[in-house]
Structures are given as C-alpha cells and as structure tokens.
Amino acid sequence: MDAHITDAYIDDFARFIEASPSSYHAVAEAARRLDEAGFSRLDETSEWPAAGDGDQAASEPAASARNYVVRDGALIAWLTPAGATKTTPFRVLGSHTDSPGFKLKPKPTIANRGWLQAGVEVYGGPLLNSWLDRELELAGRLVTHDGREHLVRTGPYLRIPQLAIHLDREVNSGLVLDKQRHMTPVFGVGHAGDLLAHLAHLAGVPAWDVAGYDLLTANTQAPARFGKDGELFAAGRMDNLSSVYAGLVALIAAAEGSQAEQQHISVLAAFDHEELGSESRSGASGPLLDDVLSRIGAGLGATSSDRLRAYAASWCLSADAGHAVHPNYPERHDPVNTPIAGGGPLLKINANQRYATDAFGAALWARACERAGVSYQEFVSNNAVPCGSTIGPLTATRLGIRTVDVGVPLLSMHSARELCHVNDPVALSAAIGAFFAGA
C-alpha cells in the first residue's frame, strides 16, 4: 500500500468521522462532498428526470448522470452511465450511517443530588464500559413546529462518571453496569438547567419552537494514529463510517473517471438504523432502496418486468465492519480463520445466512480485490460464539439481488472508540472501486 495514498486517505477519513457525530451529520457531510463532485440532489416528493438528464425521451439511451437522495439519516447516491437502458443492472454498495450509543429521552433534564443529568436511552448495543469517563457530545436534529430540520451538536458536554474504586473495592473482579441507574451522564451542577434550551440556542431557534428531536451521544475524542510507524488508527463510529466513507470515495472516483465501458449503474446506499435491526423507513429492511432503484428504472423506461431483469443481473456489496482476531481472547475466534489487522478487508461468511455471501459472491470479491491489487481475508465465527448480522441478508431477501458481505477488520467493535490498521480501510475502498468498475 502506497504510504502517501494511505496517509491522505486516513487524514480525510478522520475529517469525515469528525464531521459525522450522528447519522444526520454523516448524511449532510456525504451530501456536501457529492455536491462538490457534481452530483445533483433529487427530492423524493418531486418528479425525477427521465433517461438520466430530462432532455431525452425515456425510450432513448440515457445520458450519464450523477444523483443522490436523502431520507432522514440515510442517503442513496448513484452514477448512471451514458447509454444505460431499462434493463441495465445495478452495482450497490450497502452500508449504514448509525452507530451504538445513547439517545436523548423526552423530559431529558434531570436534577439529582445536586447534579444536572441527561436522561438517555440505550441505542443499539454499545460496549457500555467504554463510554465511561469520556467527554461526550449530543448530536442530531431538532425539528421545529413548521416541520423544518435543524442539525445541532454540542461539542464536549456530557460525561458518564464511573464509581471510584474506594467505593467498590471489587470492581476489578467484575464490573456490572445497570443501563438505567449507572449510564446517566452529568452535564452540570445545581437544580436549574434546561438541556433542550441549550440545544435550541446552538441551533439558532427558540426553545419553545422545538417540537421534536433525534439526538444521540458521540465520543468527542479526535481520531488518532498511533503505534509502530503510526500503523494503527483509533476513532469512534468506524462501525460503520468506515464503509460509508470507502463507498463515497469510490463512487466519486468512478464519477471522475472514464465510464465508457461501464455496463451498470453504480450505487452507494447508506442506510440508517442498522444497529436497531434496520426496520424503519430509512433502514435496509424498509422500502428506501427499492423505491430509489425503481424510480431510476422508471426514468429509463423500465416496466416491472424490466426491473426484475435488472435486479437479476445486479450485485450488492454489503460493507460493514468485522472482527480482527483479538490477541487477548483468541479462543473467541475460529481457530483456523483468524483475520489480522492490516491483512486486508474481510469476506464475511456464515452457514446460517447471517451474512449473505455464497460461492458466486466469494468469486466476485476475489475478482474485485485482484483488480484493485489488494489482499483480503475470510471471516467466519467460532461455532460456540453467536454470529452478528448485517444489511446483506436483508437486501438479498427484499430485492433478490445477489449479495456478498465484506468489511474492515476492527478490534473493540461497538466501543466508543474502535481500532483498525490504516491499510485496511484504504484497501476496502480500492476493492469497492473495482466493484464499481465491473470486476
């Protein structure tokens, strides 16, 4: 891996993470970058251009087009090549924008024993102890009575304090955290304070005008390289901003390169709510991807039969973070398939279809990595350890598109601060680029 390419990629990846403390911010940052790359934002409530650019009849070959659409904390962007037809297949990179943490409850300001605390609810499956004694921020959106959305972030504002060892001498023998009693962050002292009023002030709106909000915690510590030769990288939310960013970089690079031989429509699908099971209007179990692909097809003159033909020839890479072998817990991994940090992105396999990879998908991934000039590793769970899942099986089930599961190997997944090797995200993006190029 070229050191200059890696350095530039990781530096910009760090900037992307810092700009994306919530799924809504991640989508806004991705949209900003797509705008700069010449993509056009489409509104779901409006009619979309036919045949790529609106200047041709749907029966004619399409002109090339770059578009994207946002639905809440999800984004889908696509690159339609010149000459696309009603049965042109899709190459979809699936990912998700959300990460585990804590979501602000209604009536969030709590006065307790002289402290001001924020009422929060566990979001997804965070590694609870990793969130202790860190400066956290609240980030997300406020919605005012007129239905307008306002993004907001506090910067360092909250902390979940751990009990001193003097008050629990056995804590190092086993830390037990109650999600209600022990995970409530502090943000001040006294009995007077209004968390929502502070958020409204930061957003530049009157507190009385806030009618709803979706606000989550994020770790404020900056991403950092460390270790021998700076080869390790630590940051929050790499599950799964590592895949969102990799797909975004690859799609923009495809848009800037030659599309003369491209025989498919390249798509970046960044869903929300994967950490909750994906069952929402902006999640992978919802209608978003099918809605967008159907409308793209309709703009090319496709019938429902044409759309099914396109889906049958399409592919989806479900890119989500995976597990590197942990040196302190090797017994938790398969004894033979032991992916290491720096060994390349993962091909994720599960006999019970927790991952969607099959033999054809493995062959596709091998071709993409070979074309990109990167190595890859196979991941399979220890039989005694339950396997997680991804959006891959959901997409395959909903649309019938052949799907393969891949991702960057991490340590400390679902921690407030995860760890990877700097080469692996770069290699993932290169392989996605080869996938978009038709490998």
C-alpha positions in Angstrom: 0.0 0.0 0.0 1.4 3.4 -1.1 2.2 5.4 2.1 1.2 8.7 0.6 -2.1 7.3 -0.6 -2.7 5.8 2.8 -1.8 9.0 4.7 -4.1 11.1 2.5 -7.0 8.6 2.9 -6.7 8.3 6.6 -6.4 12.0 7.2 -9.5 12.7 5.2 -11.3 9.7 6.8 -10.6 11.3 10.2 -12.1 14.5 9.0 -15.2 12.7 7.8 -15.6 11.0 11.1 -15.3 14.3 13.0 -17.9 15.8 10.8 -20.3 12.9 11.4 -21.2 12.6 15.1 -24.7 11.4 14.1 -26.3 9.7 11.1 -27.9 13.0 10.1 -24.5 14.7 10.2 -22.9 11.8 8.2 -25.5 12.2 5.5 -25.0 16.0 5.4 -21.3 15.6 5.1 -21.7 13.0 2.3 -24.1 15.3 0.5 -21.7 18.2 0.8 -19.0 16.1 -0.8 -21.3 14.8 -3.5 -22.3 18.4 -4.3 -18.7 19.3 -4.8 -18.3 16.3 -7.1 -21.1 17.5 -9.4 -23.9 15.2 -8.1 -27.4 16.6 -8.1 -29.8 16.2 -5.2 -33.2 14.9 -6.0 -36.4 15.4 -3.9 -38.5 12.3 -3.3 -41.7 14.4 -3.5 -40.8 15.7 -7.0 -40.8 14.1 -10.4 -37.3 12.9 -11.3 -35.7 13.4 -14.7 -36.3 10.7 -17.3 -33.5 9.0 -19.2 -30.7 10.4 -17.0 -30.9 14.1 -17.7 -34.5 15.0 -18.6 -33.6 16.1 -22.2 -34.4 12.8 -23.8 -37.4 10.5 -24.1 -37.4 7.5 -21.8 -37.1 5.2 -24.9 -33.7 6.7 -25.9 -30.3 5.8 -24.4 -29.7 7.7 -21.2 -27.1 10.4 -20.9 -24.7 10.0 -18.0 -26.0 11.4 -14.7 -24.9 11.8 -11.1 -27.7 12.0 -8.5 -28.4 11.4 -4.8 -31.4 11.4 -2.5 -31.6 11.9 1.3 -34.2 10.3 3.5 -33.7 11.3 7.2 -30.4 9.7 8.3 -29.9 7.7 5.1 -28.6 8.6 1.7 -28.5 6.9 -1.7 -26.3 8.2 -4.5 -25.9 6.8 -8.0 -23.9 7.1 -11.2 -25.8 6.4 -14.4 -23.5 5.7 -17.3 -24.2 7.1 -20.8 -26.2 4.5 -22.8 -28.0 3.0 -19.8 -31.2 1.1 -20.7 -34.3 -0.1 -19.0 -32.6 -3.4 -18.0 -29.2 -2.0 -17.0 -28.2 -3.8 -13.8 -27.1 -2.1 -10.6 -23.9 -2.4 -8.5 -24.8 -1.4 -5.0 -22.5 -0.7 -2.1 -24.6 -1.1 1.1 -23.5 0.5 4.4 -25.0 2.2 7.4 -24.7 5.6 9.0 -25.6 4.9 12.6 -23.5 3.6 15.5 -24.3 2.4 19.0 -24.6 4.9 21.8 -27.3 6.7 23.8 -30.3 8.6 22.6 -31.9 11.6 24.4 -35.2 10.8 26.1 -38.2 13.1 26.5 -38.0 15.4 29.5 -34.2 15.0 29.3 -33.1 17.4 32.1 -32.7 15.6 35.4 -31.7 17.3 38.7 -30.3 14.6 41.0 -28.3 15.0 44.3 -27.0 18.4 43.2 -26.1 17.2 39.8 -27.7 18.0 36.4 -28.0 14.9 34.3 -29.3 14.0 30.9 -32.0 11.3 30.5 -30.8 8.9 27.8 -31.9 5.6 26.4 -29.5 2.9 25.1 -29.3 2.9 21.3 -28.3 -0.4 19.8 -25.7 -2.5 21.6 -22.9 -0.2 22.9 -20.0 -1.7 24.8 -21.2 0.1 28.0 -17.9 0.3 29.9 -16.2 2.0 27.0 -18.5 5.0 27.4 -17.5 5.7 31.0 -15.3 8.8 31.8 -15.2 10.2 28.3 -16.3 13.7 27.2 -19.3 13.1 25.1 -21.4 15.4 22.9 -25.0 15.3 21.8 -25.6 15.5 18.1 -28.5 15.1 15.8 -31.5 17.1 14.7 -34.2 19.4 16.1 -37.5 19.8 14.3 -39.4 23.0 14.8 -43.2 23.4 14.6 -43.0 24.4 10.9 -41.5 21.0 10.1 -38.0 22.3 9.4 -35.0 20.2 10.4 -32.0 21.8 12.2 -28.8 19.9 12.7 -27.1 20.5 16.0 -24.1 19.3 18.0 -22.9 20.4 21.4 -19.2 19.6 21.4 -17.9 18.2 24.7 -20.9 18.5 27.1 -21.6 15.2 28.9 -19.8 12.6 30.9 -20.8 9.2 32.4 -18.8 9.1 35.6 -17.6 5.8 36.9 -17.8 5.0 40.6 -14.4 5.4 42.4 -12.6 2.1 43.4 -12.7 3.2 47.0 -16.5 2.8 47.0 -16.4 -0.5 45.2 -13.3 -2.5 46.1 -14.4 -5.5 44.0 -14.9 -3.5 40.8 -11.9 -5.1 39.1 -13.3 -8.5 39.8 -16.4 -7.8 37.7 -18.0 -4.5 36.6 -21.7 -4.7 36.4 -23.5 -1.7 34.8 -27.2 -1.1 35.1 -28.4 0.7 31.9 -30.9 2.9 33.8 -29.0 3.7 37.0 -25.4 3.8 36.0 -25.4 5.1 32.5 -26.9 8.6 33.1 -24.4 11.3 32.1 -23.8 14.5 34.0 -23.6 17.9 32.4 -23.6 20.4 35.3 -24.4 21.1 38.9 -27.3 22.7 40.7 -31.0 22.5 40.2 -31.5 24.9 37.3 -30.7 24.0 33.8 -32.5 23.2 30.6 -30.7 20.9 28.2 -33.2 21.4 25.4 -33.0 25.2 25.7 -29.2 24.9 25.3 -29.6 22.8 22.2 -32.1 25.2 20.7 -29.7 28.1 21.3 -26.9 26.2 19.5 -29.3 25.5 16.6 -30.4 29.2 16.5 -34.1 28.5 17.2 -36.3 29.5 20.1 -36.7 26.7 22.7 -40.5 27.0 22.6 -40.4 26.2 18.9 -38.7 22.8 19.2 -41.4 20.2 18.6 -39.3 17.1 18.3 -35.7 15.8 18.3 -33.5 12.9 17.5 -30.2 13.4 19.4 -27.5 10.8 20.3 -24.3 10.8 22.1 -20.9 10.7 20.4 -17.4 10.5 21.7 -15.6 13.8 21.2 -12.0 12.5 21.3 -10.4 13.1 17.9 -9.4 10.2 15.7 -5.7 9.3 16.1 -2.9 7.3 14.5 -0.6 5.5 16.9 1.7 2.5 17.4 4.7 1.3 15.3 5.1 3.6 12.3 1.6 5.1 13.0 0.1 1.9 11.5 -2.9 1.8 13.9 -5.9 4.1 13.8 -8.5 4.7 16.6 -11.7 6.5 16.3 -15.4 6.4 17.2 -18.1 5.2 14.8 -15.9 3.2 12.5 -18.7 0.7 12.6 -19.9 1.8 10.1 -18.5 5.1 8.8 -15.5 3.0 7.5 -17.8 1.6 4.9 -19.8 4.8 4.2 -16.6 6.7 3.6 -15.0 4.0 1.5 -18.1 3.8 -0.7 -18.3 7.5 -1.0 -14.7 7.9 -2.1 -15.1 5.0 -4.6 -18.3 6.5 -6.1 -16.8 10.0 -6.5 -13.7 8.5 -8.1 -15.9 6.5 -10.5 -17.7 9.7 -11.4 -14.5 11.5 -12.1 -13.1 8.6 -14.2 -14.0 7.1 -17.6 -17.4 5.4 -17.7 -17.2 4.5 -21.4 -17.2 0.7 -20.7 -19.4 0.7 -17.6 -22.4 -1.6 -18.1 -24.2 -1.0 -14.9 -25.4 1.8 -12.6 -23.1 2.3 -9.5 -25.0 3.0 -6.3 -23.9 4.0 -2.8 -26.7 3.1 -0.2 -26.0 4.4 3.3 -28.9 3.3 5.5 -29.8 4.3 9.0 -30.9 2.2 12.0 -28.8 -0.9 11.2 -27.8 -1.0 14.9 -31.5 -1.4 15.8 -32.4 -4.1 13.2 -32.9 -1.9 10.2 -36.7 -1.8 10.4 -37.6 1.8 9.6 -38.4 3.9 6.6 -34.7 4.7 6.2 -33.3 1.3 7.2 -32.3 -1.6 5.0 -35.5 -3.5 5.8 -37.6 -0.6 4.7 -38.6 0.4 1.1 -35.8 3.0 0.5 -33.5 1.1 -1.8 -36.3 -0.4 -3.8 -38.0 3.0 -4.1 -34.9 4.6 -5.5 -33.9 1.8 -7.8 -37.5 1.6 -9.1 -37.6 5.3 -9.9 -34.2 5.1 -11.6 -35.5 2.3 -13.7 -38.8 4.2 -14.4 -36.7 7.1 -15.7 -35.1 4.7 -18.2 -38.5 3.5 -19.3 -38.4 0.2 -17.3 -41.5 -1.9 -16.7 -41.9 -4.0 -13.6 -40.6 -7.0 -15.7 -37.6 -4.9 -16.9 -36.8 -4.0 -13.3 -36.8 -7.7 -12.2 -34.5 -8.4 -15.1 -32.2 -5.7 -14.0 -32.2 -6.9 -10.4 -31.4 -10.5 -11.5 -28.2 -9.2 -13.1 -27.3 -6.9 -10.2 -24.9 -7.2 -7.3 -24.8 -5.7 -3.8 -21.7 -5.4 -1.6 -22.9 -5.2 2.0 -19.9 -3.5 3.6 -19.9 -3.5 7.4 -17.2 -3.7 10.0 -16.0 -7.1 11.1 -13.7 -8.6 13.7 -9.9 -9.0 13.6 -8.6 -11.7 15.8 -8.1 -10.4 19.4 -4.7 -11.3 20.8 -6.1 -11.4 24.4 -9.1 -13.5 23.5 -8.1 -15.9 20.7 -10.5 -18.6 22.0 -13.4 -16.4 20.9 -12.4 -16.7 17.2 -12.4 -19.6 14.8 -9.1 -21.5 15.3 -8.2 -21.6 11.6 -9.7 -18.4 10.1 -8.0 -15.7 12.1 -8.0 -12.4 10.2 -5.4 -9.9 11.3 -5.3 -6.1 11.3 -3.5 -5.0 8.1 -4.2 -8.2 6.3 -6.9 -6.6 4.1 -10.7 -6.3 4.2 -12.8 -9.3 5.2 -15.0 -11.6 3.2 -17.7 -12.5 5.8 -19.2 -16.0 5.6 -21.8 -17.7 7.7 -23.5 -21.0 7.1 -26.8 -19.8 8.6 -27.1 -16.7 6.3 -26.3 -14.2 9.0 -24.0 -13.0 6.1 -25.3 -13.3 2.6 -22.0 -14.4 1.0 -22.2 -17.5 -1.3 -19.7 -19.1 -3.7 -20.6 -16.7 -6.5 -20.2 -13.7 -4.1 -16.8 -15.1 -3.0 -15.7 -15.2 -6.6 -16.8 -11.7 -7.3 -15.0 -10.4 -4.2 -11.8 -12.2 -5.3 -12.0 -10.6 -8.7 -12.6 -7.1 -7.2 -9.6 -7.4 -4.8 -7.4 -8.8 -7.6 -8.3 -6.0 -9.9 -7.7 -3.5 -7.1 -4.3 -5.1 -6.2 -5.3 -5.8 -2.6 -5.4 -8.9 -0.4 -8.4 -10.0 1.5 -9.2 -12.3 4.4 -12.1 -14.7 5.2 -14.0 -14.3 8.4 -16.2 -17.0 9.9 -17.4 -17.2 13.5 -16.4 -19.6 16.2 -19.2 -22.2 16.4 -19.7 -21.5 20.1 -20.0 -17.7 19.6 -23.2 -16.3 18.1 -22.7 -14.5 14.8 -23.9 -11.0 14.3 -25.6 -10.0 11.1 -25.7 -7.1 8.6 -27.9 -5.4 6.0 -26.7 -8.0 3.4 -29.3 -10.7 4.1 -32.0 -8.1 4.3 -31.2 -6.6 0.9 -31.0 -10.1 -0.7 -34.3 -11.0 0.9 -36.1 -7.8 -0.1 -34.9 -7.4 -3.6 -33.5 -10.7 -4.7 -30.2 -9.1 -5.6 -27.2 -11.4 -5.2 -25.3 -10.1 -2.2 -21.8 -10.6 -0.6 -20.8 -9.4 2.9 -17.4 -7.7 3.3 -15.9 -5.1 5.7 -12.9 -3.7 7.6 -11.5 -5.8 10.5 -11.7 -4.0 13.8 -10.9 -4.5 17.4 -13.3 -3.2 20.1 -16.3 -3.1 17.8 -19.2 -1.2 19.4 -16.8 0.6 21.8 -16.9 4.4 22.0 -13.5 4.1 20.3 -12.7 1.4 17.8 -9.4 0.3 16.3 -8.1 -0.8 12.9 -5.0 -0.9 10.8 -4.6 2.1 8.5 -4.2 -0.1 5.4 -7.5 -1.9 5.6 -9.9 1.0 5.0 -7.8 2.1 2.0 -7.9 -1.4 0.6 -11.6 -1.7 1.1 -12.2 1.5 -0.8 -10.0 0.3 -3.6 -11.9 -3.0 -3.9 -15.2 -1.1 -3.9 -13.8 1.0 -6.7 -13.0 -2.2 -8.7 -16.5 -3.5 -7.9 -18.0 -0.3 -9.4 -15.7 -0.6 -12.4 -17.2 -4.0 -13.2 -14.9 -6.6 -11.7 
